[in-house]
């Protein structure tokens, strides 16, 4: 008599929901890969995104691809184009300016609240982040990654969950603008000085100065971004 049926009988049944977990993990993987491709400029504005091509690229079925695409569409990173299907969203100059207006408002508010509510440990962390940023100047990729950590630390220090959610949504849209400005040496150095001023104001528990420093930081980034995206325009 074959031992296979007995072995099969001893095999534990899959835990309830296991298939859904695996599917969710695959969808998240596809979502992150597509988002990275948009952020890194491999999928530029107007690039047509097709389920079958993404599935072939990532060696997955079309179901997690479909879920990831729906999520990116809901976040505004993908849009329907006449006669072209689903494409990476296009942002004209006005849309970019509107996006930066929102970012300036939210980042300014985050810095203001951080100056009021950050713990002593969070203040120490911010000072250490500025010092670390100073040490990695000259490594553009490291500076770009560190820039995200710096801003997220201020967002957490604001201690406002709804503000954090709003900032996360705006930052998702920022991915449509292409590669980080921190990859530019002159911008990385300027941002370091701007970050230091923001943290100095937060350490003084000066909400007005912290907000103004954060707003000025975003406005400077906006001018640089507009100059690079729309060189023919006077920004």
VEXGU-950721 format. One record per residue (C-alpha): residue number from 1; residue in three letters; y, z, x. Coordinates in steps of 0.05 Angstrom, whole numbers, plus 5000, padded with zeros to 4 digits. Each point is the difference from the previous one (the first is absolute). Last residue first. Layout:
N
   nuza   nuke      v      w      u
    NUM    ALA      Y      Z      X
...
END
This chain:
235
   nuza   nuke      v      w      u
    235    UNK   6603   4741   5187
    234    UNK   5030   4931   5010
    233    UNK   4943   4955   4980
    232    UNK   4965   4947   5042
    231    UNK   4960   5054   5036
    230    UNK   4967   5022   4935
    229    UNK   4938   5040   5018
    228    UNK   5023   5022   5069
    227    UNK   5072   5016   4983
    226    UNK   4979   5032   4935
    225    UNK   4952   5045   5037
    224    UNK   5051   5022   5051
    223    UNK   5052   5015   4947
    222    UNK   4949   5039   4959
    221    UNK   4978   5041   5060
    220    UNK   5072   5022   5011
    219    UNK   5006   5018   4926
    218    UNK   4936   5041   5004
    217    UNK   5026   5042   5058
    216    UNK   5067   5009   4967
    215    UNK   4965   5028   4939
    214    UNK   4960   5048   5042
    213    UNK   5061   5024   5038
    212    UNK   5039   5008   4934
    211    UNK   4943   5040   4968
    210    UNK   4993   5046   5060
    209    UNK   5075   5011   5005
    208    UNK   5006   5020   4927
    207    UNK   4937   5043   5001
    206    UNK   5022   5042   5061
    205    UNK   4942   5047   5015
    204    UNK   5020   4996   5073
    203    UNK   4929   4978   5015
    202    UNK   5007   4945   4948
    201    UNK   5064   4976   5032
    200    UNK   4967   4997   5069
    199    UNK   4940   4965   4969
    198    UNK   5043   4944   4971
    197    UNK   5038   4993   5066
    196    UNK   4935   4995   5040
    195    UNK   4973   4947   4952
    194    UNK   5063   4958   5011
    193    UNK   4993   5005   5076
    192    UNK   4927   4979   4995
    191    UNK   5018   4944   4952
    190    UNK   5048   4971   5051
    189    UNK   4946   4999   5053
    188    UNK   4949   4968   4953
    187    UNK   5052   4949   4977
    186    UNK   5015   4978   5071
    185    UNK   4926   4995   5017
    184    UNK   4981   4959   4938
    183    UNK   4930   5021   4976
    182    UNK   5035   5056   4963
    181    UNK   5026   4947   4951
    180    UNK   4931   5004   4969
    179    UNK   4965   4934   4984
    178    UNK   5009   4965   4935
    177    UNK   5048   5012   4942
    176    UNK   4944   5004   4949
    175    UNK   4978   5066   5029
    174    UNK   5065   5030   4975
    173    UNK   4971   4995   4930
    172    UNK   4948   5053   5017
    171    UNK   5057   5042   5030
    170    UNK   5035   4998   4933
    169    UNK   4938   5025   4964
    168    UNK   4988   5055   5052
    167    UNK   5072   5022   4994
    166    UNK   4993   5007   4925
    165    UNK   4936   5041   5007
    164    UNK   5033   5045   5052
    163    UNK   5060   5011   4955
    162    UNK   4953   5020   4944
    161    UNK   4964   5050   5045
    160    UNK   5063   5035   5022
    159    UNK   4992   5046   5060
    158    UNK   5054   4966   5041
    157    UNK   4961   5017   5063
    156    UNK   4945   4952   4978
    155    UNK   5049   4942   4998
    154    UNK   5029   5020   5067
    153    UNK   4930   5000   5031
    152    UNK   4986   4932   4967
    151    UNK   5062   4972   5035
    150    UNK   4975   5023   5068
    149    UNK   4929   4977   4989
    148    UNK   5023   4930   4980
    147    UNK   5043   4996   5063
    146    UNK   4940   5022   5042
    145    UNK   4960   4939   4980
    144    UNK   5058   4954   5019
    143    UNK   5013   5037   5065
    142    UNK   4926   4994   5019
    141    UNK   5002   4925   4988
    140    UNK   5064   4993   5040
    139    UNK   4978   5038   5062
    138    UNK   5064   5002   5041
    137    UNK   5025   5065   4968
    136    UNK   4939   5045   4995
    135    UNK   5032   5063   5029
    134    UNK   5063   4998   4957
    133    UNK   4957   4994   4938
    132    UNK   4962   5062   5022
    131    UNK   5065   5038   5006
    130    UNK   5021   4978   4931
    129    UNK   4933   5020   4972
    128    UNK   5004   5068   5034
    127    UNK   5067   5014   4967
    126    UNK   4970   4981   4932
    125    UNK   4940   5045   5011
    124    UNK   5045   5059   5016
    123    UNK   5039   4989   4936
    122    UNK   4934   4997   4962
    121    UNK   4979   5066   5031
    120    UNK   5066   5032   4980
    119    UNK   4988   4977   4929
    118    UNK   5037   4941   4970
    117    UNK   5037   5016   4936
    116    UNK   5075   4987   5007
    115    UNK   5003   4952   5058
    114    UNK   4939   4965   4973
    113    UNK   5034   4993   4933
    112    UNK   5058   4962   5032
    111    UNK   4954   4959   5044
    110    UNK   4958   4980   4939
    109    UNK   5062   4982   4960
    108    UNK   5025   4955   5055
    107    UNK   4932   4968   5006
    106    UNK   4999   4988   4925
    105    UNK   5070   4970   4995
    104    UNK   4993   4958   5062
    103    UNK   4932   4974   4978
    102    UNK   5027   4981   4932
    101    UNK   5058   4962   5031
    100    UNK   4952   4970   5050
     99    UNK   4958   4970   4944
     98    UNK   5061   4973   4965
     97    UNK   5023   4966   5064
     96    UNK   4931   4969   5009
     95    UNK   5001   4975   4928
     94    UNK   5068   4969   5009
     93    UNK   4979   4964   5063
     92    UNK   4938   4970   4968
     91    UNK   4934   5035   5000
     90    UNK   4938   4957   4990
     89    UNK   4936   5034   4978
     88    UNK   4935   4981   5033
     87    UNK   4969   4948   4954
     86    UNK   4957   4997   4937
     85    UNK   4994   4932   4968
     84    UNK   5036   4939   5028
     83    UNK   5021   4959   4940
     82    UNK   5055   5050   4983
     81    UNK   4996   5062   5045
     80    UNK   4966   5064   4979
     79    UNK   5018   5061   5041
     78    UNK   4971   5043   5055
     77    UNK   5033   5059   5035
     76    UNK   5029   5026   4934
     75    UNK   4960   5064   4998
     74    UNK   4963   4975   4938
     73    UNK   4983   4936   5038
     72    UNK   4973   5039   5058
     71    UNK   4956   5041   4953
     70    UNK   4975   4938   4964
     69    UNK   4984   4968   5067
     68    UNK   4960   5060   5022
     67    UNK   4959   5000   4936
     66    UNK   4986   4926   5005
     65    UNK   4979   5007   5073
     64    UNK   4954   5058   4980
     63    UNK   4967   4953   4949
     62    UNK   4999   4937   5043
     61    UNK   4943   5024   5044
     60    UNK   5012   5019   5072
     59    UNK   4998   4965   5067
     58    UNK   5074   5014   5015
     57    UNK   5019   4927   5011
     56    UNK   4951   4972   4949
     55    UNK   5025   5048   4947
     54    UNK   5073   4984   5018
     53    UNK   4986   4926   4993
     52    UNK   4964   5009   4933
     51    UNK   5055   5043   4971
     50    UNK   5057   4954   5018
     49    UNK   5067   5023   5028
     48    UNK   5052   4945   5008
     47    UNK   5051   5016   5054
     46    UNK   5070   4998   4969
     45    UNK   5026   5056   5044
     44    UNK   4957   5004   5063
     43    UNK   4927   5020   5006
     42    UNK   4990   5010   5074
     41    UNK   5068   5033   5002
     40    UNK   4976   5068   5023
     39    UNK   5020   5033   4934
     38    UNK   4966   4948   4958
     37    UNK   4935   5002   5040
     36    UNK   5003   5077   5000
     35    UNK   5006   5000   4924
     34    UNK   4940   4953   4995
     33    UNK   4958   5043   5046
     32    UNK   5021   5063   4964
     31    UNK   4983   4973   4931
     30    UNK   4933   4972   5024
     29    UNK   4981   5069   5029
     28    UNK   5023   5035   4936
     27    UNK   4958   4953   4958
     26    UNK   4940   5012   5045
     25    UNK   5008   5075   4994
     24    UNK   5006   4995   4924
     23    UNK   4937   4959   4997
     22    UNK   4962   5051   5042
     21    UNK   5026   5056   4955
     20    UNK   4982   4962   4937
     19    UNK   4930   4989   5025
     18    UNK   4992   5074   5016
     17    UNK   5024   5019   4930
     16    UNK   4939   5042   4985
     15    UNK   4961   5015   5064
     14    UNK   4949   4948   5018
     13    UNK   4930   5023   4984
     12    UNK   4961   5035   5054
     11    UNK   4942   4962   5032
     10    UNK   4936   5039   4986
      9    UNK   4977   4951   4948
      8    UNK   5013   4942   5047
      7    UNK   4956   5032   5052
      6    UNK   4945   5010   4947
      5    UNK   5007   4927   4979
      4    UNK   4995   4977   5072
      3    UNK   4938   5038   5020
      2    UNK   4954   4944   4977
      1    UNK   4932   5018   4973
END
